[in-house]
Amino acid sequence: MTDQLYLADSTVGEFEATVERSLDDRVVLDRTHFYPTGGGQPTDTGALHVVDAGGDGAAGADGNGGAADGDDAVGAELAVTDVEKTDTVYHHLDGAAPPEGARVRGVLDWDRRHAHMRYHTAQHLLSAVLLDDFDARTVGNQLYADRARLDAEHPRFSETDLADVEARMNALVDDALPVRHYTMDREVAEAELDTERTRIDLLPSSITELRIVEIGGARSPPGNASGEGTDPRAGDVDDPFDRTACAGTHVGNTDAVGEVTVEGRTTQGGEKERVEFTLADT
């Protein structure tokens, strides 16, 4: 099972890993910082650089003809075109996969990743503002590197509503609120947290340990300075502005989001509204 390093630290753009499975134009690594498509956030892209053939340089144990042979793979740069998570994390490559046991250096397209981090954090702000001010619950979202949209349970937002939402989001950006995360047992979270706000009910029942993302507040979970930890109740606690169960990547402070522009809204039917927004270049 691939160790998903981005869950602990989403600020890392390069890493080394070992190829555990070689499957034609796909590989499974023992560890990765590449984010797989999910939760409305697109896949990371980038490249894998083969730095060592590993073992005796033989082709993969599965005997897949698409795997590059041994030392011939060393020095290769393979574009990572897609990353998907099913039973584990699969990295899709533009070219033949390096052999099992090979050591690779992963390099993320950092501009793309950082854009997703900014938009995902902004989406959390928007979800919280709509819930607070309109009792409008988020029911879907989709992020891109240059725009994002959010679907909310609400009959109709007026132009004045959208202007007010934009102003409040930009005030939260200017407030430079810290963004942090910690893990929490699902049963404990369901008993102690607001499940509607954290959107725990939208997660598959198979997920028993939750990654909780908070924006604002004075909570400082044990662990390190970035806020990693396992007990959300540690320290002096002020309620955060937002608290959500989320496995996506985010910036460490709302000031990194940049200026928000709410571009408009469209009706999706069934008293559901779609709000679209963009972020200024930073």
MARLOVO-410560 format. One record per residue: residue in one letter; x, y, z of N, C-alpha, C in turn. Coordinates in pm, 1 decimal. Each point is the difference from the previous one (the first is absolute). Example, Ala and Ser with C-alpha at 12.3 -4.5 7.8 and 13.67 -1.06 7.14 Angstrom:
# residues 2
REC  code       n.X       n.Y       n.Z      ca.X      ca.Y      ca.Z       c.X       c.Y       c.Z
REC     A    1319.0    -569.0     780.0     -89.0     119.0       0.0      90.0     120.0       0.0
REC     S     -35.0     105.0     -72.0      82.0     119.0       6.0     -77.0     109.0      73.0
//
This chain:
# residues 282
REC  code       n.X       n.Y       n.Z      ca.X      ca.Y      ca.Z       c.X       c.Y       c.Z
REC     M      84.2    -118.9       0.0     -84.2     118.9       0.0      88.1     124.5       0.0
REC     T     -26.1      89.7     -90.2      79.9     120.6     -13.2     -19.8      92.4     119.2
REC     D     109.5      48.6      56.3      -4.7      99.1     106.8     -29.7     136.1     -64.1
REC     Q    -117.2      56.8      29.4     -44.4     124.8     -61.8      54.3     118.0      80.7
REC     L     120.5      42.1     -37.0      73.6      99.2      76.6     -65.5     136.8      -1.5
REC     Y     -75.9      31.4    -104.4     -63.2     131.6     -10.7    -102.6      23.1     110.8
REC     L     -49.9    -108.6      61.2     -95.9      15.7     108.3      64.7      64.6     122.1
REC     A     128.4     -25.1      20.6      71.2      57.5     113.2      60.6     135.2     -32.4
REC     D      46.8      17.8    -123.2      65.8     124.7     -37.7     -21.5      23.9    -149.1
REC     S     -82.7      97.6     -32.1     -31.0      28.3    -140.5      91.8     105.5     -59.5
REC     T     105.9      38.8      72.1      91.4     103.2     -49.4     122.2     -57.4     -70.3
REC     V       9.4    -133.1     -11.0     116.8     -64.8     -58.8     -22.6     -21.5    -148.8
REC     G      95.3      45.9     -81.4     -13.2     -11.9    -143.9      89.2    -104.1     -63.3
REC     E      97.5     -54.3      75.1      88.2    -104.1     -52.0      21.1    -105.5     108.1
REC     F      16.2    -125.4     -42.2      18.3    -109.0      95.1      62.3    -118.5     -72.3
REC     E      53.0     -95.7      75.6      52.0    -124.0     -56.7     -84.8    -117.0      45.8
REC     A     -11.4    -101.2     -85.4     -83.8    -115.2      30.0      52.3    -122.1     -74.4
REC     T     -54.2    -114.9      33.7      34.3    -125.3     -66.0    -121.8     -54.2     -74.3
REC     V      22.6     -50.2    -120.7    -107.8     -60.3     -78.1     -34.0    -136.6      59.5
REC     E    -123.3     -15.8      46.7     -43.9    -127.2      55.9     -66.1     -89.1    -104.2
REC     R     -71.4      59.2     -94.3     -63.9     -76.1    -107.8      15.1      76.9    -130.1
REC     S      32.5     -73.1    -106.2      18.7      59.5    -132.4    -101.5     -61.3     -94.7
REC     L     -90.6      82.0     -52.3    -114.4     -49.9     -76.2     -11.1      77.4    -131.7
REC     D      75.1     -43.6    -100.5      -0.9      66.6    -130.4      31.4     149.3      16.1
REC     D    -102.8      85.1      -8.2      23.7     144.1      10.7     -45.7      55.2     135.2
REC     R      -4.6     -85.8     100.2     -37.0      42.4     135.0      99.7     -57.7      99.9
REC     V      18.1      72.8     111.9      80.4     -52.8     109.3     -69.8      26.3     132.4
REC     V      28.3     -88.1      94.5     -36.7      19.6     139.4     128.7      25.4      76.1
REC     L       6.2     111.7      72.8     117.4      34.7      78.2     -23.1     -32.5     146.8
REC     D     108.9     -17.8      74.2     -15.5     -25.4     142.7     -42.9     124.8      75.8
REC     R      23.4     117.7     -59.4     -36.9     127.4      62.7     -18.8     103.4    -110.1
REC     T     -84.6      99.7      26.4     -21.8     100.3    -103.7     -48.1     131.5      59.4
REC     H      33.6     107.4     -70.0     -57.3     132.1      28.0     -96.0      42.0    -110.6
REC     F     -19.9     -85.2    -101.2     -95.8      30.4    -105.8    -141.7     -22.6      52.2
REC     Y     -84.3     101.0     -15.1    -138.6     -10.4      45.6     -84.1     -67.0    -108.7
REC     P     -76.6    -105.7      33.2     -87.7     -63.6     -98.7    -133.1      73.9      -9.3
REC     T     -59.7      -0.4    -117.0    -128.8      64.8     -18.4     -99.9     -45.7     106.0
REC     G     -70.5      95.9      60.9     -99.1     -35.7     100.7     -46.6     120.4      77.9
REC     G    -123.3      -4.1      49.1     -52.8     107.7      82.0     -14.6     131.4     -73.9
REC     G     -14.8      -7.0    -132.4     -10.7     122.0     -78.5     132.4      61.8     -37.5
REC     Q     110.5     -58.7      46.9     133.6      51.7     -31.5      63.5     -86.6    -107.7
REC     P      48.6      60.9    -109.4      62.2     -78.2    -107.3     133.2     -60.2      42.5
REC     T      45.0     -93.6     -78.7     127.7     -65.7      23.4     116.7      97.5      -9.6
REC     D     104.5     -29.9      74.1     129.1      64.2     -25.1      60.7     -60.1    -126.0
REC     T      81.1      77.7     -67.4      81.0     -50.0    -110.1     144.3      37.5      28.3
REC     G      91.7     -46.8     -84.3     142.2      28.0      19.8      82.7    -103.5     -71.4
REC     A     102.8     -51.4      67.8      89.4     -96.4     -65.0      62.8     -92.1     103.8
REC     L      37.4    -118.7     -47.6      83.3     -92.7      76.6     134.2     -11.6     -71.5
REC     H     108.0      23.8      74.1     135.5     -14.2     -51.8      58.1    -128.8      57.7
REC     V      42.0     -91.7     -84.9      56.0    -126.6      46.3     146.3      22.8      38.5
REC     V      32.4     -21.7     126.7     135.5      26.2      48.4      79.0    -127.3      24.8
REC     D     -68.9    -114.1      13.2      69.4    -126.7      24.7     -91.8    -112.7     -45.1
REC     A      55.9     -99.5     -72.0     -81.2    -111.2     -49.8     -46.1     -90.7     111.8
REC     G      74.7      -5.9     109.0     -37.6     -85.2     111.7      21.9    -147.4     -28.1
REC     G      22.1     -77.6     103.3      15.3    -145.9     -12.7     103.4     -36.9    -104.1
REC     D     -35.9     -98.7     -85.8      94.1     -44.4    -101.8     -27.5      63.9    -135.3
REC     G     -90.6     102.7       0.4     -29.3      71.1    -123.4     -93.1     -76.0     -91.0
REC     A     -64.8    -106.5      49.6     -91.0     -77.6     -83.5    -131.6      72.2     -17.3
REC     A     -77.1     -46.5     -97.0    -133.1      56.5     -20.7     -89.1     -38.6     116.4
REC     G    -116.4      66.2       7.7     -91.7     -21.4     110.7     -40.2    -145.7      16.0
REC     A     -31.0     -37.8     124.8     -32.1    -139.3      30.1    -127.1     -46.3     -69.1
REC     D     -87.9      93.4     -36.5    -122.8     -38.6     -67.2      23.4     -39.3    -144.7
REC     G     121.8      25.5     -52.3      32.5     -35.5    -136.2     -67.0      86.7    -103.4
REC     N     -42.1     120.0      37.3     -66.8      87.1     -94.6      99.5      51.9    -102.9
REC     G     -32.0     -21.4    -127.1      91.7      40.8    -105.2      20.4     148.6      -6.9
REC     G     -94.0      80.1      58.8      13.1     144.4      -8.0     102.3      56.2      95.7
REC     A      44.1     -75.5      98.8      94.9      50.2      98.5     138.2      13.4     -62.1
REC     A      64.7     111.6      28.8     134.9      20.7     -51.2      94.9     -97.6      66.5
REC     D     101.9     -46.3     -73.8      93.9     -97.3      52.6     114.0      68.3      74.4
REC     G      19.0     -45.0     123.7     115.8      29.6      81.4      68.1     132.7     -20.4
REC     D     132.2      -8.8     -28.4      81.4     120.5      -8.5     -40.1      90.6    -114.9
REC     D     -73.1     -52.4     -98.6     -45.7      84.6    -109.8     -94.4     108.4      48.8
REC     A     -63.5     -22.8     115.2     -96.2      96.8      51.8      67.3     114.3      74.9
REC     V     124.1     -20.6      48.1      66.4     101.3      81.8      19.4     127.7     -81.4
REC     G     -37.0     110.3      60.3      10.3     129.4     -67.3    -125.2      40.3     -73.5
REC     A     -95.4     -90.8     -12.1    -123.5      31.7     -70.7     -83.4     100.2      79.6
REC     E     -65.6      88.0     -73.2     -95.9      92.8      59.9    -136.7     -30.7     -58.4
REC     L     -92.0     -44.4      85.4    -131.8     -43.6     -43.6    -105.2      94.8      54.1
REC     A     -78.9      59.0     -90.4    -105.7      90.4      42.5    -108.3     -76.3      74.9
REC     V     -42.5      53.9     114.2    -114.2     -53.8      73.7    -123.3      73.4     -50.1
REC     T     -86.0     -71.3     -72.8    -114.8      63.5     -63.9    -128.4     -10.3      80.4
REC     D      -6.5     -95.9      91.6    -120.4     -19.3      80.1      37.9     -81.9     122.3
REC     V     -71.4      20.7     108.7      18.9     -78.8     121.7    -139.3     -37.8      49.5
REC     E     -22.4    -128.4      24.9    -130.3     -44.8      47.3      17.9     -91.2     121.1
REC     K     -97.2       5.7      89.1       3.2     -83.4     120.0    -118.9     -95.0      -3.3
REC     T      30.8    -130.3      -2.1    -103.2    -102.8      11.6      38.3     -88.0     118.0
REC     D      54.4    -118.9     -26.8      51.1     -81.6     109.5     129.5      58.0      55.0
REC     T      73.2      73.1     -85.0     118.7      74.4      40.6      12.4     117.1     -97.1
REC     V     115.1      66.6      -2.4      17.4     117.7     -85.0      77.8     -39.2    -125.2
REC     Y     -58.0      25.8    -116.1      62.6     -31.0    -127.9      43.2     128.8     -68.8
REC     H     126.0       2.9     -44.6      54.7     113.1     -73.6       4.1     -37.3    -147.6
REC     H     -75.5      70.4     -82.9      -1.9     -24.5    -143.8     113.2      78.9     -65.9
REC     L      73.3     -66.0     -87.1     120.2      58.1     -59.0     -12.6      12.2    -151.5
REC     D      69.0      97.7     -54.3      11.4      15.2    -144.8     126.9     -73.6     -42.7
REC     G     -11.6    -130.6     -12.0     115.3     -82.5     -33.9      -0.8    -128.7      78.7
REC     A      95.7     -89.1     -31.4       8.0    -129.4      66.9      42.4      16.8     144.6
REC     A     -65.3     -74.0      87.0      27.5      10.2     142.5     137.9     -54.9      34.2
REC     P      70.0      60.1      95.9     127.3     -56.0      46.4     -24.2    -130.6      74.6
REC     P     102.5     -83.4      15.3     -18.9    -131.7      62.2     -24.8      10.1     149.4
REC     E     -57.5    -106.8      52.7     -20.4      -7.0     144.2     134.0       2.4      71.7
REC     G       3.9      73.8     109.6     123.5      15.9      75.4      77.7     124.5     -38.7
REC     A     -35.2      62.9    -111.1      70.9     121.7     -42.1     -25.7     112.7      98.2
REC     R     101.9      84.4      16.1     -14.3     121.0      80.4     -30.6     116.2     -93.0
REC     V     -99.2      79.0      38.1     -39.9     113.1     -83.4      -8.5     126.2      85.2
REC     R      16.3     112.2     -66.8     -21.0     130.9      63.7    -124.2      61.8     -62.4
REC     G     -98.7      23.6      81.4    -123.4      61.2     -47.3       9.0     151.0       9.5
REC     V     -40.2      67.5    -105.8      -0.8     146.5      -3.8    -139.8      44.8     -42.3
REC     L     -67.7      72.0      87.7    -133.3      47.8     -29.6       4.0     125.3     -86.6
REC     D    -101.5      17.3     -84.2     -24.2     129.2     -63.9     -51.4      91.2     110.0
REC     W      92.8      78.5      56.5     -34.0      72.5     121.9     -99.7     112.6     -24.1
REC     D       4.7      64.7    -114.0     -97.5     105.6     -27.8    -141.6     -57.1       3.1
REC     R     -16.7    -116.8     -59.2    -130.8     -64.9      -0.4     -42.1     -39.6     141.1
REC     R      89.7     -66.0      74.4     -32.5     -41.3     137.3     -35.5     120.6      86.0
REC     H      82.2     105.1      -5.3     -24.7     115.1      86.7    -131.6      67.8     -35.2
REC     A     -34.8       4.4    -127.5    -129.1      55.5     -39.6    -113.8     -81.4      61.2
REC     H      11.9    -133.0      -3.1    -102.3     -84.7      60.3      -8.2      24.0     151.5
REC     M     113.3      19.0      64.1       0.3      27.4     144.0     -74.2     129.5      31.4
REC     R      23.5     102.5     -79.9     -66.4     129.4      21.0    -150.9     -12.8     -23.3
REC     Y     -36.7     -64.8    -111.2    -141.9     -12.0     -30.7     -72.8     -89.5      99.5
REC     H      66.9    -104.9      47.3     -66.9     -87.7      96.2     -23.4      73.0     132.3
REC     T      97.2      78.4      43.1     -18.2      77.7     122.2    -111.2     103.0     -17.6
REC     A      -2.7      66.1    -115.3    -106.4      97.3     -27.8    -136.5     -66.8      -1.8
REC     Q      -6.5    -123.7     -51.5    -127.5     -72.2      -1.6     -49.5     -25.8     141.9
REC     H      92.3     -29.8      92.5     -39.8     -16.1     139.5     -58.4     130.1      55.2
REC     L      63.7     112.2     -33.3     -52.5     128.8      44.9    -139.7      23.9     -54.9
REC     L     -18.4     -25.9    -129.2    -130.1      21.1     -62.3    -105.6     -90.0      62.4
REC     S      32.9    -126.7      21.3     -96.0     -92.5      61.3     -43.4      50.1     137.1
REC     A      96.0      47.6      78.9     -31.4      47.2     135.0     -84.3     126.8      -3.8
REC     V      31.5      91.9     -90.3     -76.6     124.4     -10.2    -144.0     -29.4     -42.3
REC     L     -18.0     -86.2     -98.1    -135.0     -32.0     -45.8     -81.0     -70.6     108.4
REC     L      65.2     -85.0      78.1     -70.4     -68.4     108.3     -36.0      98.3     110.7
REC     D      93.3      87.6      36.2     -23.9      96.7     106.8    -107.7     101.6     -36.6
REC     D       9.3      55.9    -119.5     -84.3     114.1     -36.5    -130.7     -38.9     -68.8
REC     F      -4.9    -118.2     -63.1    -118.8     -37.5     -75.9     -54.2    -138.2      36.7
REC     D      64.3     -64.5      96.1     -36.7    -137.2      35.6       0.7     -88.8    -123.8
REC     A      95.1      28.0     -89.2      10.9     -71.4    -126.8     113.9    -100.7       9.0
REC     R     -34.2    -126.3       1.1      98.9    -106.6      15.8      64.0     -34.6    -133.9
REC     T     129.6     -19.2       1.7      72.8     -40.2    -120.6     -33.1    -144.9     -33.9
REC     V     -33.6     -24.3    -127.3     -31.8    -135.5     -43.5      90.8     -46.0    -114.0
REC     G      92.0      85.0     -42.7      93.6     -38.9    -104.3      93.7     113.9     -32.7
REC     N     116.3     -34.5     -53.1      95.0     102.9     -40.3      96.2     -57.8    -102.5
REC     Q      59.1      88.7     -78.3     101.3     -40.1     -96.5     103.2     111.4     -10.3
REC     L     127.1     -38.0      18.0     110.7      95.6      -4.4      78.9     -17.9    -128.7
REC     Y      59.0     108.8     -45.9      92.9      -2.3    -112.7     119.0      88.0      39.5
REC     A      95.5      12.7     -88.4     116.5      83.0      30.0     -27.6     147.8     -20.8
REC     D    -113.6      33.8     -63.2     -28.5     140.6     -28.2    -142.2      42.0      35.2
REC     R     -78.2     -88.8      61.4    -137.1      33.7      36.6     -54.7    -113.5      86.8
REC     A    -117.0      24.4      57.1     -65.7    -103.2      80.2    -149.1      26.8       3.0
REC     R     -75.1    -103.8      30.9    -144.7      15.6      15.2     -45.4     -81.0     120.4
REC     L    -111.8      42.1      57.3     -55.1     -65.7     118.0    -151.1      -6.6     -15.3
REC     D     -58.9    -114.9      28.2    -144.6     -17.3      -2.1     -51.6       0.5     143.4
REC     A    -105.2      78.7      23.3     -55.6      14.1     134.3    -151.0     -15.7      -3.4
REC     E     -54.6     -50.2     110.2    -144.6     -13.7      13.6     -59.5     136.2      33.9
REC     H     -49.4      67.0    -103.6     -57.3     133.8      18.2     -83.5      31.3    -123.7
REC     P    -118.2      62.3      16.7     -85.8      24.0    -116.0      54.1     104.3     -97.6
REC     R      60.2     108.8      51.0      47.7     103.9     -91.4      85.0     102.0      75.6
REC     F     122.4      25.4     -48.6      82.7     107.3      53.1     -19.2     123.3     -87.2
REC     S     -22.2     115.2      62.2     -12.2     125.0     -73.5     138.5      58.1     -26.5
REC     E       5.1     103.0     -83.8     127.0      67.1     -25.6      54.2      61.9     127.3
REC     T     -90.5      51.0      83.3      43.8      56.0     129.1      58.1    -109.0      88.2
REC     D     -63.2    -116.7       1.6      52.6    -112.9      77.0     142.5     -32.8     -43.5
REC     L      21.2      -8.6    -130.5     131.9     -36.4     -51.5     104.3     105.7      34.9
REC     A     -39.1     126.7      -6.8      93.1     107.3      36.8      37.4      -9.3     147.4
REC     D     -98.9     -31.7      84.0      26.9     -14.1     143.7      90.3    -120.2      27.3
REC     V     -23.9    -110.9     -70.8      83.3    -119.5      16.2     144.3      30.7     -40.3
REC     E      17.9      67.0    -112.6     134.1      36.3     -45.4      71.1      88.0     101.7
REC     A     -70.6      98.5      54.2      61.0      90.2      98.2      40.5     -75.0     125.9
REC     R     -84.6     -92.8      43.7      32.7     -74.5     122.1     117.9     -93.3     -23.4
REC     M       4.5     -64.6    -115.1     112.9     -87.8     -29.3     130.7      78.7      -2.6
REC     N       0.0     116.9     -61.6     122.3      79.7      -5.6      39.8      52.9     137.0
REC     A     -98.4      26.1      86.4      33.0      39.8     136.9      68.2    -114.0      74.1
REC     L     -45.8    -122.2     -23.0      62.4    -116.6      63.5     141.4     -22.5     -53.4
REC     V      21.0      26.1    -127.7     135.2      -6.7     -56.1      89.2     103.3      67.9
REC     D     -50.4     122.0      13.3      78.0     107.4      62.2      27.6     -26.4     147.6
REC     D     -87.2     -77.1      64.6      19.5     -31.5     141.9     118.1     -94.3      23.1
REC     A      53.2     -59.4    -106.3     115.9     -90.3       8.9     -23.0    -108.1     105.5
REC     L    -105.9     -76.6     -18.2     -34.6    -106.2      93.8      87.3    -123.5     -24.7
REC     P      49.8     -63.0     105.2      79.5    -122.5     -18.2     -86.4    -115.1     -48.0
REC     V      59.0     -88.0     -80.8     -66.4    -120.1     -48.4      81.4    -118.8      48.2
REC     R     -63.4     -94.4      66.9      74.1    -113.6      55.5     -85.8    -125.7      -8.5
REC     H      61.9    -113.9      31.2     -73.0    -125.4      -7.1      47.0     -95.2     109.1
REC     Y     -84.0     -97.5      29.5      34.1    -106.2      94.5     -88.5    -119.4     -32.5
REC     T      32.8    -116.6      53.4     -81.8    -118.7     -21.7     -86.8     -27.6     122.9
REC     M    -113.4     -64.6     -25.0     -95.8     -24.2     107.8     -78.1    -126.7     -30.8
REC     D     -20.3     -83.7      99.8     -80.2    -119.2     -15.7    -142.4      38.5     -41.4
REC     R     -54.9     -70.4     -97.0    -131.3      37.9     -53.1    -109.1      -3.6     106.5
REC     E      -0.3    -102.7      81.9    -104.9      -9.5     102.1       7.9     117.3      96.8
REC     V     122.3      39.4      34.9      16.6     114.9      89.1     -46.9     127.0     -69.7
REC     A      38.2      14.6    -126.5     -39.4     119.6     -75.2    -151.5       9.8     -12.1
REC     E     -65.6    -111.9     -28.7    -145.2       2.4     -15.1     -68.9      33.2     131.2
REC     A      62.7     -36.8     111.7     -58.9      27.1     130.8      25.2     143.5      46.4
REC     E     112.2      59.7     -40.6      40.5     127.3      58.1      -5.3     119.1     -95.1
REC     L       0.0     -25.2    -130.7       2.7     111.4     -95.1    -136.3      18.4     -66.1
REC     D     -20.6     115.3     -56.6    -120.6      29.9     -76.7      11.6     -73.3    -133.3
REC     T     -68.3    -111.9     -14.1      16.7     -83.5    -118.7     -50.7      68.1    -126.6
REC     E     -97.1      90.1      12.7     -48.5      71.4    -118.4     106.9      94.9     -51.8
REC     R      62.4      70.1      92.0     102.7      95.7     -41.6     125.6     -70.9     -49.8
REC     T      38.9    -107.3      67.4     120.9     -71.3     -40.0     -23.8     -90.3    -120.5
REC     R    -127.1     -22.0     -36.8     -38.5     -80.9    -116.8      48.9    -145.2      11.2
REC     I       6.0     -50.1     123.3      42.1    -138.0      23.0     -97.0     -97.6     -64.7
REC     D    -128.4      36.5      -2.9    -100.7     -91.3     -53.5      17.5     -27.0    -149.3
REC     L      79.0      84.6     -69.1      23.3     -20.3    -142.6     111.4     -99.8     -27.2
REC     L      73.6     -39.7     103.3     113.5     -89.8     -17.9     -43.6    -145.9       6.7
REC     P      63.2     -87.8     -77.2     -32.6    -143.0       6.9      20.4     -54.0     141.0
REC     S     -84.0     -94.0      39.2       8.5     -56.7     134.9     130.2     -75.6      22.9
REC     S      68.0     -37.7    -109.6     125.8     -73.1      12.9     112.7      87.2      55.4
REC     I     -15.8     131.8      -4.9     102.6      91.0      52.2     -21.9      14.5     149.4
REC     T      90.8     -55.1      79.3     -16.2      -1.2     145.8      88.4     101.9      70.9
REC     E     100.9      52.3     -70.3      84.8     105.9      56.9     -10.4     121.0     -91.1
REC     L     -36.2     112.9      58.2     -26.9     119.3     -77.9     113.9     100.0      10.7
REC     R      23.7      69.2    -108.5      92.5     112.8      -1.6     -85.5     125.7       7.6
REC     I      14.0      72.6     108.5     -79.9     119.5      24.4      83.0     123.4     -33.7
REC     V     -56.4      87.2     -83.3      66.1     124.5     -37.7     -73.2     115.8      67.9
REC     E      74.6      85.1      68.5     -57.8     115.2      68.3      59.0     129.2     -54.1
REC     I     -84.1     102.9      -4.0      43.6     133.9     -38.3     -35.6      93.9     113.7
REC     G     101.8      69.4      54.0     -22.6      94.0     109.1      -8.7     -68.7     134.3
REC     G     -29.8      79.2     103.9      -8.5     -53.8     134.4     136.5      -9.3      64.5
REC     A       0.9     -34.0     128.5     124.6      -1.9      76.8      45.8    -139.4      34.3
REC     R     -64.4    -102.2     -61.6      38.6    -136.3      32.1     140.3     -29.3     -50.7
REC     S      79.5     -69.2      79.5     135.6     -37.7     -40.4      22.6    -145.7      37.6
REC     P     -38.9     -95.2     -86.0      14.8    -142.2      33.2     145.2     -37.0      23.6
REC     P      26.5    -103.6      80.4     137.1     -43.3      22.6      60.5     -53.7    -127.8
REC     G     129.8       2.8      -9.7      68.2     -47.9    -119.7     112.2      95.8     -32.8
REC     N      -9.3      69.6    -113.2     102.9      97.1     -32.1     -62.8     134.8     -28.1
REC     A      82.7      95.1     -38.2     -45.3     136.9     -15.7    -103.3      16.6    -110.5
REC     S      -7.8     -93.9     -92.7     -96.5      11.6    -109.5    -140.1     -40.2      42.6
REC     G     -14.6     -45.3     125.8    -132.9     -34.0      47.3     -36.1    -145.7     -15.2
REC     E      96.0     -84.3     -35.4     -30.9    -141.2     -11.9     -15.0     -59.5     139.0
REC     G     -92.3     -89.8      15.0     -20.0     -62.7     129.3    -118.1     -93.7      -6.2
REC     T     -37.1     -55.8     114.0    -108.1     -96.5       1.1    -110.3      37.0      98.4
REC     D      17.9      98.8      83.8    -102.2      35.9      97.5     -48.4     142.3     -26.4
REC     P    -120.2      16.0     -52.8     -47.5     132.8     -34.4     -39.0      83.3     120.0
REC     R      -0.4     -60.5     119.6     -47.6      72.7     117.5     113.4      57.5      84.4
REC     A     123.1     -11.5     -48.8     114.4      45.1      79.1       8.2     151.7       1.5
REC     G      50.3      56.2     108.9      29.0     141.8       7.4    -124.2      84.8      21.6
REC     D      21.7     133.4       4.8    -110.4      93.9      11.5     -71.1       7.6    -134.1
REC     V    -131.6     -15.9       4.6     -74.1     -15.4    -124.8    -100.5     113.0     -18.5
REC     D      11.1      68.8    -111.4    -107.1      83.9     -51.6     -53.8     -73.9    -120.7
REC     D    -131.8       6.0     -19.4     -55.8     -69.3    -115.6      62.1      55.4    -126.9
REC     P      45.5     -87.2     -90.3      55.4      47.9    -126.5    -111.3      56.1     -87.9
REC     F      37.1      77.6     -98.3     -98.9      50.4     -94.6     -61.3    -115.3     -78.3
REC     D      83.2     -97.7     -37.0     -50.9    -114.8     -74.2      72.6    -125.8      44.0
REC     R     -73.2    -110.4      -0.3      57.1    -130.1      34.8     -65.0    -103.4     -91.7
REC     T      80.1     -66.5     -80.8     -54.2     -89.4    -102.2      84.5    -126.2     -12.5
REC     A     -64.1    -112.3     -19.2      71.6    -123.6     -31.7      41.6       6.0    -146.5
REC     C     130.7      -4.9     -25.4      48.1      20.7    -136.6     139.5     -59.8     -16.2
REC     A      21.8     -69.7    -112.8     131.1     -59.4     -29.2      74.7      78.6    -106.7
REC     G     -49.1     118.6     -34.8      64.7      79.1    -104.3     119.4      78.0      49.6
REC     T      58.9      77.3     -89.9     116.9      82.0      34.3     -43.6     144.5      14.3
REC     H      65.6      71.6      92.7     -38.8     137.1      31.0     123.3      83.9      31.1
REC     V     -12.1     130.4     -14.9     106.2      90.4      42.6      -2.0       8.9     151.4
REC     G     107.7      51.7      59.1      10.9       3.9     144.9     -62.3     121.0      65.0
REC     N     -43.2      97.6     -80.9     -59.7     121.5      54.0     -89.4      60.3    -107.4
REC     T    -111.7      57.4      40.4     -93.0      52.7     -99.5      58.5     115.5     -80.9
REC     D     104.5      65.6      50.7      56.4     110.8     -77.9      64.8     -48.4    -129.1
REC     A      29.9    -130.7      -8.7      57.7     -54.6    -122.8    -105.3     -26.7    -106.7
REC     V    -127.9      10.4      36.6    -107.1     -22.4     -97.1      -0.8     110.4    -105.3
REC     G      20.0     123.3      42.8      -5.7     112.6     -92.1    -141.4      52.8     -16.9
REC     E     -13.0     102.7     -78.6    -130.1      65.8     -17.2     -99.3     -92.8     -70.6
REC     V    -122.2      -4.4      53.9    -105.6     -85.1     -52.8     -98.0      83.5     -82.2
REC     T     -37.0     -49.5    -116.1    -105.7      61.3     -80.3    -109.2    -102.9     -23.3
REC     V    -120.4      27.9      48.9    -114.9     -86.1     -27.0     -52.1      37.4    -137.9
REC     E      10.1     -93.6     -93.4     -29.5      28.6    -139.9    -149.1      -6.7     -33.2
REC     G     -76.4     -77.0      77.9    -142.0      -8.7     -29.1     -61.7    -127.0      53.7
REC     R    -129.0     -20.3     -35.1     -71.8    -116.9      48.9     -91.1     -51.0    -111.0
REC     T     -31.7    -129.0       7.3     -95.8     -61.5     -90.7     -85.6     -96.7      80.0
REC     T    -124.2     -11.5     -39.8     -91.8     -91.7      65.4      23.6    -142.0     -52.6
REC     Q      10.6     -95.9      91.0      24.0    -138.3     -36.9    -125.4     -86.7      13.2
REC     G    -111.2      62.5      39.7    -124.1     -74.6      16.5     -11.6     -58.8     139.0
REC     G    -123.0     -26.3      42.0     -21.0     -58.7     131.4      48.0      89.4     112.4
REC     E     -17.2     132.0     -17.0      44.8      98.0      99.7     147.9     -15.0      31.2
REC     K      78.2     -16.9    -105.9     145.3      -8.4      14.6      64.1     105.9     -88.3
REC     E      92.9      73.9      57.1      68.3     106.8     -70.0     148.3     -31.4     -15.7
REC     R      55.9      38.1    -114.7     143.6     -13.3     -23.8      63.8     137.8       2.9
REC     V     101.4      15.0      84.4      73.1     125.3      11.9     139.1     -22.1     -57.3
REC     E      43.3      88.8     -88.7     130.8     -10.0     -62.6      88.8     114.9      46.9
REC     F     129.8     -31.3      21.3      90.7     105.8      44.1     138.9     -21.5     -56.6
REC     T      76.5     106.9      -0.9     140.6      -2.9     -43.1      84.2      68.9     104.9
REC     L     130.6     -25.4      -7.5      97.0      62.7      89.7      99.1      80.1     -82.3
REC     A      40.8     113.3      55.3      99.5      81.9     -67.6     134.9     -69.7      -0.2
REC     D      81.6      25.7    -102.0     134.1     -54.4      -3.7      80.7      54.1     117.1
REC     T      83.7     -86.4      58.4      82.7      43.6     112.8     147.6     -15.4     -34.4
//
